[in-house]
Amino acid sequence: MALFESYERRIDQIIPVLEEYGIKSLEEAKEVCDAYGVDVARIVKDIQPICFENACWAYTVGAAIAIKKGETKAVDIAATLGIGLQAFCIPGSVADHRQVGIGHGNLASMLLREETKCFAFIAGHESFAAAEGAIGLAMSANRVRKEPLRVILNGLGKDASHIISRINGFTSVETRFDYATSQLKVIKEKRFSEGPRGEVRCYGADDVREGVAINHLEGVDVSITGNSTNPTRFQHPVAGTYKKECNISGKKYFSVASGGGTGRTLHPDNMAAGPASYGMTDTMGRMHSDAQFAGSSSVPAHVEMMGLIGMGNNPMVGASVAVAVALEQAS
């Protein structure tokens, strides 16, 4: 029985990567991690319980490689995890062409560096995967950082923001945007837990202008745009507009678009060009992103269809950081 989904389409490129680091098989990679005292699969499934088995094995491969390389710092381990993720990309797929596995490793590494102060999930709050990724970061990143990473959710809908905060134990931040003066005011804050989850600040916006103002309020350094409901009306326009304004003001800002590759699927955003189309959300992501991922922010099957692994892009951010931190602490 195959160990994971699309085993036969992946294994021929996984084995040479393992052998490069002195690991003979997937089973041996797991043994390396187990001997180190880290249950990689459990960490990954704790972030997104509905992830595919190939996600667990991809992170296991990346973790084993990091151990074999003798890496002990999460910031370095995170980048190496990307080698494992990339090995699982199906040849010729969207994810393979974009080197998405390597990109995820580099993003996680960036979030563990002290110069990154604030990370934003820019999403429709219909995407609970944004919450899953935020939880992964909140519970892990600050265990190894000197200065805590601030994590925010910035999405469409004030009622949705409050509900997501209450369910997940975040801090709900209610704002009001003055369209005449372009000023944003914080009206009310409600913290729903005392632990690390409560440090995640969750904002609901009425429109793009308010979403951009929220990014400025928090001083967002790095963000990932989700691809859930209304991506063409909020997520990508917020990131693109904020990037333009950061460029004008001289602020560094790294933008990641997670909703790419939709033109290869029957996605309603496609503009009648069929499989030749990138899809509207993919096109918008290309216009603002420094790195473009592939597939849904939340749905494992859609990211799998893009050729990476069965795990939403936003939970993957949390998983990469969580695994890297676990390995540093085990060392």
RAJO-V926777 format. One record per pair of residues at least 4 apart in sequence whose C-alpha atoms are under 6 Angstrom apart, sorted by the first residue. I is the first residue (numbers start at 0). GAP is how many residues later the second one is. D is the distance in Angstrom with one decimal. If there is no record, write none. Layout:
i=I gap=GAP d=D
i=I gap=GAP d=D
//
This chain:
i=3 gap=49 d=5.2
i=3 gap=50 d=4.9
i=4 gap=49 d=6.0
i=6 gap=4 d=5.8
i=9 gap=78 d=5.8
i=9 gap=80 d=5.8
i=13 gap=73 d=5.2
i=17 gap=5 d=4.9
i=18 gap=4 d=5.0
i=18 gap=5 d=5.6
i=28 gap=32 d=5.8
i=28 gap=35 d=5.3
i=30 gap=4 d=6.0
i=31 gap=32 d=5.8
i=32 gap=5 d=5.6
i=32 gap=31 d=5.7
i=33 gap=4 d=5.6
i=39 gap=20 d=5.7
i=40 gap=15 d=4.6
i=41 gap=4 d=6.0
i=43 gap=275 d=5.5
i=44 gap=4 d=4.5
i=46 gap=85 d=6.0
i=50 gap=249 d=5.9
i=50 gap=259 d=5.6
i=50 gap=260 d=4.9
i=51 gap=258 d=4.7
i=53 gap=4 d=5.9
i=53 gap=255 d=6.0
i=54 gap=254 d=5.4
i=54 gap=255 d=5.8
i=57 gap=26 d=5.4
i=57 gap=27 d=5.2
i=58 gap=4 d=6.0
i=60 gap=23 d=5.1
i=61 gap=19 d=4.1
i=61 gap=21 d=6.0
i=61 gap=22 d=3.9
i=62 gap=18 d=6.0
i=65 gap=5 d=5.6
i=65 gap=11 d=5.7
i=65 gap=14 d=5.9
i=71 gap=256 d=5.1
i=71 gap=259 d=6.0
i=72 gap=255 d=5.3
i=73 gap=4 d=5.8
i=73 gap=250 d=4.7
i=73 gap=251 d=5.2
i=73 gap=254 d=5.3
i=74 gap=34 d=4.7
i=74 gap=37 d=5.4
i=76 gap=247 d=5.4
i=77 gap=27 d=5.2
i=77 gap=30 d=5.7
i=77 gap=31 d=5.0
i=77 gap=246 d=5.1
i=78 gap=26 d=4.1
i=78 gap=27 d=4.9
i=78 gap=30 d=5.5
i=80 gap=24 d=5.6
i=81 gap=4 d=5.9
i=81 gap=19 d=4.9
i=81 gap=20 d=4.3
i=81 gap=22 d=5.9
i=81 gap=23 d=3.9
i=82 gap=19 d=5.9
i=84 gap=16 d=4.5
i=85 gap=15 d=4.0
i=85 gap=16 d=5.8
i=88 gap=7 d=5.2
i=88 gap=218 d=5.3
i=88 gap=219 d=4.5
i=89 gap=217 d=5.0
i=90 gap=5 d=5.9
i=92 gap=214 d=5.1
i=93 gap=212 d=5.4
i=94 gap=4 d=6.0
i=94 gap=5 d=5.2
i=94 gap=199 d=5.8
i=94 gap=211 d=5.7
i=94 gap=212 d=5.3
i=94 gap=213 d=5.5
i=99 gap=193 d=5.5
i=107 gap=212 d=5.9
i=107 gap=213 d=5.5
i=116 gap=32 d=5.4
i=117 gap=31 d=5.8
i=117 gap=32 d=4.6
i=117 gap=33 d=5.8
i=117 gap=102 d=4.9
i=117 gap=103 d=5.5
i=118 gap=32 d=5.0
i=118 gap=101 d=5.8
i=118 gap=103 d=5.0
i=118 gap=104 d=5.5
i=119 gap=31 d=5.9
i=119 gap=32 d=4.9
i=119 gap=33 d=5.7
i=119 gap=103 d=4.5
i=120 gap=32 d=4.9
i=120 gap=102 d=5.8
i=120 gap=103 d=5.3
i=121 gap=32 d=4.9
i=121 gap=33 d=5.7
i=121 gap=103 d=4.7
i=121 gap=104 d=6.0
i=121 gap=113 d=5.6
i=122 gap=32 d=4.8
i=122 gap=102 d=5.9
i=122 gap=103 d=4.6
i=122 gap=112 d=5.6
i=123 gap=31 d=4.9
i=123 gap=32 d=5.3
i=123 gap=104 d=5.7
i=123 gap=105 d=5.6
i=124 gap=30 d=5.6
i=126 gap=101 d=5.8
i=128 gap=169 d=4.7
i=128 gap=185 d=5.9
i=128 gap=186 d=5.8
i=129 gap=184 d=5.5
i=131 gap=183 d=5.4
i=132 gap=181 d=5.0
i=132 gap=182 d=4.0
i=132 gap=184 d=5.9
i=132 gap=185 d=4.4
i=135 gap=182 d=4.2
i=136 gap=4 d=5.3
i=136 gap=181 d=5.0
i=137 gap=58 d=5.6
i=137 gap=59 d=5.9
i=138 gap=57 d=5.9
i=139 gap=182 d=5.2
i=141 gap=6 d=5.1
i=150 gap=49 d=5.2
i=151 gap=48 d=5.5
i=151 gap=49 d=4.7
i=151 gap=50 d=5.6
i=152 gap=49 d=4.6
i=152 gap=50 d=5.9
i=153 gap=49 d=4.9
i=154 gap=49 d=5.2
i=154 gap=50 d=6.0
i=155 gap=48 d=5.4
i=155 gap=49 d=5.0
i=156 gap=47 d=4.8
i=156 gap=48 d=5.4
i=156 gap=49 d=5.9
i=157 gap=46 d=4.0
i=157 gap=47 d=5.9
i=160 gap=42 d=5.8
i=160 gap=43 d=4.9
i=161 gap=10 d=5.5
i=164 gap=4 d=5.5
i=164 gap=5 d=4.4
i=164 gap=6 d=5.9
i=164 gap=7 d=5.4
i=165 gap=26 d=5.8
i=168 gap=23 d=4.5
i=168 gap=24 d=4.8
i=168 gap=28 d=5.7
i=168 gap=29 d=5.6
i=169 gap=22 d=5.6
i=169 gap=27 d=5.4
i=169 gap=28 d=4.3
i=169 gap=30 d=5.2
i=170 gap=19 d=5.5
i=170 gap=20 d=4.0
i=170 gap=21 d=5.9
i=170 gap=27 d=5.4
i=170 gap=29 d=6.0
i=170 gap=30 d=4.8
i=170 gap=31 d=5.9
i=171 gap=17 d=5.6
i=171 gap=18 d=5.1
i=171 gap=30 d=5.0
i=172 gap=16 d=4.6
i=172 gap=29 d=5.9
i=172 gap=30 d=5.3
i=173 gap=12 d=6.0
i=173 gap=13 d=5.5
i=173 gap=14 d=5.1
i=174 gap=10 d=5.5
i=174 gap=11 d=4.4
i=174 gap=12 d=5.3
i=175 gap=8 d=5.8
i=175 gap=9 d=5.3
i=176 gap=6 d=5.9
i=176 gap=7 d=4.5
i=176 gap=33 d=5.9
i=177 gap=4 d=5.3
i=177 gap=5 d=5.3
i=190 gap=7 d=6.0
i=192 gap=5 d=4.9
i=193 gap=4 d=5.5
i=204 gap=5 d=5.6
i=204 gap=6 d=5.5
i=207 gap=26 d=5.5
i=207 gap=30 d=5.4
i=211 gap=26 d=5.4
i=211 gap=30 d=5.6
i=214 gap=4 d=5.9
i=214 gap=5 d=5.4
i=220 gap=32 d=4.8
i=221 gap=31 d=5.7
i=221 gap=32 d=4.7
i=221 gap=33 d=5.8
i=222 gap=32 d=5.3
i=222 gap=33 d=6.0
i=223 gap=32 d=4.6
i=223 gap=33 d=5.6
i=224 gap=10 d=5.6
i=224 gap=32 d=5.1
i=224 gap=33 d=5.8
i=225 gap=32 d=5.8
i=225 gap=71 d=4.9
i=226 gap=4 d=5.4
i=226 gap=32 d=4.7
i=226 gap=69 d=5.8
i=226 gap=70 d=5.6
i=230 gap=4 d=5.1
i=233 gap=4 d=5.8
i=235 gap=4 d=6.0
i=236 gap=4 d=5.9
i=237 gap=4 d=6.0
i=239 gap=48 d=4.9
i=245 gap=4 d=5.9
i=245 gap=5 d=4.9
i=254 gap=34 d=4.8
i=254 gap=35 d=5.3
i=255 gap=33 d=5.1
i=255 gap=34 d=5.9
i=255 gap=35 d=4.9
i=255 gap=36 d=5.8
i=256 gap=28 d=5.2
i=256 gap=32 d=5.6
i=256 gap=35 d=4.9
i=256 gap=36 d=5.9
i=257 gap=35 d=4.6
i=257 gap=36 d=5.8
i=257 gap=39 d=5.8
i=258 gap=35 d=5.9
i=258 gap=36 d=5.2
i=258 gap=37 d=5.4
i=259 gap=22 d=4.4
i=259 gap=33 d=5.9
i=259 gap=34 d=4.3
i=259 gap=35 d=5.3
i=260 gap=33 d=5.3
i=260 gap=34 d=5.8
i=261 gap=17 d=5.5
i=262 gap=12 d=5.7
i=262 gap=14 d=4.8
i=262 gap=15 d=3.9
i=262 gap=16 d=4.3
i=263 gap=11 d=5.1
i=268 gap=10 d=5.7
i=268 gap=11 d=5.4
i=269 gap=9 d=4.1
i=269 gap=10 d=5.8
i=272 gap=4 d=5.0
i=277 gap=4 d=5.7
i=284 gap=4 d=5.8
i=294 gap=7 d=5.4
i=294 gap=8 d=4.3
i=294 gap=11 d=5.9
i=295 gap=6 d=5.7
i=295 gap=7 d=5.8
i=295 gap=16 d=5.9
i=296 gap=15 d=5.0
i=296 gap=16 d=4.6
i=296 gap=17 d=5.2
i=297 gap=14 d=4.1
i=298 gap=13 d=5.0
i=299 gap=10 d=4.2
i=299 gap=11 d=4.0
i=299 gap=12 d=4.8
i=300 gap=9 d=5.6
i=302 gap=7 d=5.8
i=303 gap=4 d=5.4
i=303 gap=5 d=4.8
i=303 gap=6 d=4.6
i=318 gap=4 d=6.0
//
